[in-house]
Amino acid sequence: MTPVTLNAYKLLHNGSLALARMEANGLRVNTSYLNRAIEGVSAKIKQLEEKLRADPVWMEWRKVHGDRSKLGSREQLGKVLFDHMKIPSPGFTEKSEEEGAKQRYRTDEVAFERIDLPFVRRWVKVEHLKKALSTNLIGLYREVVDGFVHPSFCLHTVQTYRSSCREPNVQNQQIRNPTVAKIVRRCYIPRDGHVLVEIDYKALEFKISACFWKDPEMVKYASDDTLDIHRDLAAMIFKCRKVQVSKRMRYLGKNGFVFPHLYGSYWGKISPAIWGEVEKLELDDGTTLQTHMTSKGIGDEDSFARHVEDVEKKFDSRFHIFANSRDKWYDEYRKVGGFPFLTGFWAQGLYSKNQVLNTPIQGPAFHCLLWSLIQIQKEIDQRKMEAKLVAEIHDSILADVPIKEIGDYVSLCKEVMMERVRKHWPWIITPLDIEVEVADRNWHNKKVWPS
């Protein structure tokens, strides 16, 4: 990352200082709960693994792999399921599709979640718990000192120019898995007489995409609170009314289609993962989504892929400035070997097309948060407030705030994150918005704070 303006250099310099303050403040940990959680999750893993080893699928596994059988091996499980049990495979990894490469089945989380088999569902659950135990719980336990952890936040390790975190990595949590998220986030608690306040930028990456591409339709969507691009695309993908789009369906519209497409993917890669979710979801009237899709003439993965291709064409037709500019942007990078940021940086080096398209969005989006964090810390110092910034998770800031200061702190954040940052960077041509959540017992029990 190369700052090519004085303001860009100051952002990194002052940002490093603000993150160092955050590290020094630290997050309070409920150590007694953490110890119980480690014991409880360890016992649960052992219990589930005993059930897995008593399952007929494990017997088949042992026949295939013999003494080399390893219950945690994704590759071995894939071979058992797809080669020997003849369960339809989710396809092959991208690398194995290259000419001359050995074909390897896809064995990622999405691939296994599509298989409606008790053994596989239990196996996936065990893997989630193992990750929570080793990465989130034991990793947290190792770093606790006097009831606090002090995560290190860095600005120099991520190619998209976002931040990173380690020791422990509070940015790496299994939020998609509500059970695991609850176990892990209950470890973090506020100081006595304080609450945890998490303030999250709403739809920040899409808003920055609109600012970057200057597509009038994208700007329209990003500027109108009554419009929701992720909900609307989900309604198109699942051929339902907008009011029928559930939280999970909207998530798939957002992270299954909108951002993958904005960042260079296409229908052929996008559709398989979404189709795997179709088999699990229901509409609000109890109708399974698969039954609903079948009634609309989309009854299998191939017909769904063609449907997603059509949705992609409609997306590009509506946001035609983006669609026409995307390839030009990548071609220019290939000529000069680098590209500029809206925030005054220059990216130089070897990037994939996906990285060339997502880096100038994700980088400035995080820079909005970093600039805001710097200003909020300055104001806390100047006003002699007792609030302490304790973590940042890419689009959000977590603070440990005295109950008496909640109103003042939230007002300060709104002013900085929604107004001042737009004055600082006039290229932000869409309004910015935030969501405030407050937790009085632990990080998991946060509730939306009235605006």
N, C-alpha and C positions, 0 to 999 in steps of 0.2 A: 504494500500500500504506500503510495507516494503522495503526500500533500503538496499541491502545486500553488496553493494560495496561503497567505498568512492566517486567514480564518480557519482553514483546514488544519494547519499545524496547531493552532490554539485549541481546536476541538480535541485533538489527540492528547495534547499536553494537559489541559485542564480536565479532560475526561479521565486520564490516568490518576490525577490527584483525587478527583471525586470518588473514583472506584476504590482507591486506597483508603479513603475515609470510610467507605462502606464496609470494606474488609475489616477495618479496625473496630467498627461498631459491633459487628457480629450478630448472629441469629441465636436466640435462646432455644435450648432443646430440653424437652421433657425426658430426662435420662431414665427415669423409672419406667415410663411407658416404652421407651426405645428398647430397653432390656427385655420387657415382656413381649414386644413385637418380634424381636429376633428369635426368642424361644418359641413363640406361637407359630411363626412362619416356618421355622425349621421343622417343627412337629408336623405341620400341615403337609409340607413337601414329602416328608418320610411316609406319611399316611397315604398320600396319593401315589407315590412310587410303588408302594406295596400293592395297591390296587392295579396299577399298570402291569406289574410283573405277574399278576394272577389272571390277566386278560388273555384270551386266545390269540390276540394280535401279537403279544409278546412271544408266545410259543412259536408263531410263524416267523417272527423276527429271529429267534434263536436258531431255527432251522436254516435260515438264509445266511446268517453271519456267524453262527457258532460261538466260539470263545472270544471272537472279536466284537461281539454284541455290546453296544454302548448305548444305554437308554437315552442319553442326551444328544445323540448324533442325528442331526437333521438329514444328512445324506443317506444314512442307513434307513431311516424311517421312510424317506422318499422311495428308495429302492423296494422296500417291502410293500408299500401301498400301491405303487404304480407299475412295478414289474411283476410282482408275484400275486398280489391280490386283485390286480387288473382294475383298480379304481382309476377313472379318467384323470389324466394328469393336467395340471394347470399350465403346461408348456415348459419351455426350457429357459435357462438363464440367457441373458444377452450375449455373454462371452461364449457360451457353448453354441450359439447360432452362427458364430464366425466360421468362415471356411476352414476346414481342417481341424477344428477344435472338437474335443470330446464333449458329447452332449451330456448336460447335467440338468436334471429336473429342477424346476423352481421349488424351493423348500423354505421360502420365507414365511412370515407370519400370515400374510394374506392368503398364500397358497393353501396352508393347512386349515385356516379358518373356514375355508369353503367346503371342507369335507365333513359331512354329517355322520360322524362315527364317534361313539362314546370314548373310545380309546384315544382318538386324536384330540377331541375336545379336552380331555383330562390332561393329555400330554402338553398341549398349549398352555393350559392353566399352570402346570408345574413349571414350565419355562418362564412364564411371567413372574411367578413367585421366586424362582431362583435369581432372576435379575434383580427383583426388589430386595431380596436378602443380601446378595453380594454387593451390588452397586449402591443401593439407596440406604439400607439399614446398617450393614456392617461397615460400609464405606463411611457412613455418617458417624458411627460409634468410634471409629479410629481417630476422628478429627475433633471430638468433643474435649474441651478443656474448661473446667470449672463451670459446666453447664452451658457453654456457648461453643458455636463453631464460627470460623472466620473464613468463608470461601474466598478464593482468589479469583478475581475477574480480570481478564486480559483483553487487549485490543489488537494483538499482533499475530494471532494464530489462525484466524478463520479467513478463508479465501474470499468469501462474500462480504468481508469487512464488518461482520457482526462481532459481538463479543463472544468470549468463551469463559468457562468457569471450571474450577477444579478444587478438590480437597476441602469439602465435597462439592460435587457438581450439582447444585440446586436447580440448574436449568434442564437437567436430564431426569425427567420423571415420567412415569407411564400414565399420563393424564387420560388417555383413551380407555384405560382399564380402571373403572370406578373403584373396584375393590382394592386394588394395589394403591391407587392414588389416595384413598382414605387411610390406609395403613401408614403410608409414608408421610403424608402431610400432617397427620396428627402428632408427629414428632416435634414439629416447630410450634412454639408458643410465644406469646408476647411477654414482655417484662411486667412486673407487678404494677397494677394501675394503668396499664397500657393496653392497646389493641393493635393487631396487625392490619394495616391498610394497604390493599393492593389496588393500584390504579393502572388500568390497561387501556392502551390506544385501541379504539374500535376500527376494524377494517383498514388498518394503517397501510398494509402493503398494496391493497387495491387502490387506495387513494393516491399513494405515491406512484403507482403504475399510471394512473390517469394524469398526474402531473408530468411524468416523464414522457409519455407518448403524445400527450396533448390531444387525445382523441375526444371530440366533443361529446360523444355518447358515453364514454367512460367518465368524463368529468361530470356529466349529468347524473349518472348513477352514484358517483362518489360524493355528490353535493346535496342529494335529496334523501332525507331520513326515511321517507316513505318507500323508497326503492331499495331493493336488496338483490344484488346480482347473484349471490350464491343461492338464495332461495329460488329465484326465477329460473336459474339454470337447472336446479334440481327438479323443478316442476316440469321443465322441458324433457329432461333425461328420463324421468319416471312417468311422464305422460299423465300428470295429475294436476289438480287445481293448486294454486299457491298456498291456500289455507290448509291443504292436506300435507304440506311438507313438514316432516318432523325434524327435530334437532339433528338426529343422525343423518337423515336424508340431506339436510342443508350442509352438514359437514362433508358429505360425499360430493355435493355440488361444488363446494369450495376447494377441498383438498384432493378430490378425485378428478375434477375437470378444470375448474377455472384457473387455478394456479399452475397445474401441470401444463395446460395449454399456453398460458401466458409465458411460461418459462421454457417453451420449445418442444414439448411433447405433442403427440398427435393421437387420434382416435384409436389406432391400432394398439397402442400401449396403454391407453387410458381405460378402454372398455372392459378388459378382463377383470381388473381389480374391482370395478364398480359392480359388475355382474355377480361377483362372488358375494357381495353384500345384499343383492336383491333377494337371494334365497332366504335371508334371515329376517327381513324387515316386514312390518305390517303397516297398513294405513290406519287412520284413526277409527275406522268402523270395524276393525278386526280382520279385514281382508288381507291376505298375504300379498306382499308386493309382487311376488312372482305370478300369482293368480291374476292380479290386476294387469300386469304387463302382458300376460298371455291373452287376456281379453282385448288388448289393444293391438294384437297381431305380432307381439314380440315374445316368442316362447322359448328361445334358446340363445346361446351365447353369440352365434353367428348373426342372427337377426338383430340382436342388441348392438353388436359392433357396427352394423350398417346404420342403425338408428343414431348411435353416437356420432358417426361420421356426418350424418345429416345435421345434427345439433352443432357440430363444429363448423360446418359451412354457414349455418345461420348466425353463429357467433361472429365469425369473421366478416360476414356481410354487414352485420349491425355495427361492429367496431372496425370499420374498414380502414381507418387511419392507422390503427395499431397493426392490422393485418398487412397493410402495404409497407409499413415502416420497419417491421420486424426483420425481414430478410436484408433490407438495405443496411440496417444497423450492423448485422452480422457480417455482411460483405465488407463494410468499412473497417471493421476490426481486423478482418483477414488481410486487408491491404496494409494497415499501419501497425498491427500487432498489439494494440491497446485501445482503451476507450476511456472517456471522461466520466466523472461523477457530477451530479447536480450540486454536491456539497464541496466541490473544490479538490477532489482527488483524481489521480490517474492510475488506472489498472493496466499493467504491462505484463505480458507473458503468455504462456500456453493455456488457453481456456477452451472448454468444449462449447458447443453452441448453446446448450442449456445454461452454462455458467455465464456466457456473454449476455444472455437475456435476463437472468435472475439477479446477477451481481449488482447492476446499476439500480435495481429496485430495492433489494434487501439491504444493501449498504446504506443508502440515504434514509430508508425507513428506520433503521437502527440509529442512525446519526440524529434523527429527530428526537428519539428517546434520550440519547446521550447528552445532547445539548440541553434538553429539558432537565435532566438529572443534575447537570452542573449548575444551572440557574436555581433550582430548588434548594440545593445544598448551600449556595451562597445566601439565599434568603433566610434559610433556617439559622445560619450563623449570624446574619445581620440582625434578625429579630430576636435572637437569643432564645429560640424555641428549643424544647427538649426532645422533639421528634428526631428519630434516627433512621436514616436510609440504610437498609440492611441487605437488599438483594435487587437484582434486575434480571428479568427473564425476557430478553429481546424486545417485546412490545409492552412490558409492564414494569412498574417500580413497586417494590415492597418496602414498607416503612413500619417501624415500631413507634407508635404514636401515643402520648398520654391522652387519656379520655378527654381531658379538658381542652385539648388542642385539635380535636378531630375536625371541627368546622373550619378553623383557620388553615389547617394543613390542606384540606380538600380544596378550599377556595384558592389557595396559593397554586396548587397543582393545576387547577382548571385554567387559571390565568396564564401560567407559563406554557402548558402543553397545548392549549387550544388557541391562544392569542399571540403571545410573545414570539413563539417559534415561527409563526407565519410572517411576522414583521422582520424577523432576522433573515429568513429565506423567502424572498418574494416569489420564487419559483413555485412555492406551494400555493396552487390556484384552487384548491378545494378546501372546504372547512374541515377542521379536525375535531374529533369527538373522543371522549374517554368514558370508561365505565369504572365506578368506584365500588369496591367490596371491602367489608370490614369484618374481622374475625376477633371475637372476644376470648375464645378458649384456645383454639389452635388454628393453624392455617387452613385446615380442611373445612371448618365450620363457617367459612366466610359467607356473608349475606350482602346482597346488593344494597348500597347506601343510597337513599333517596336523592335525586338530583335537585 
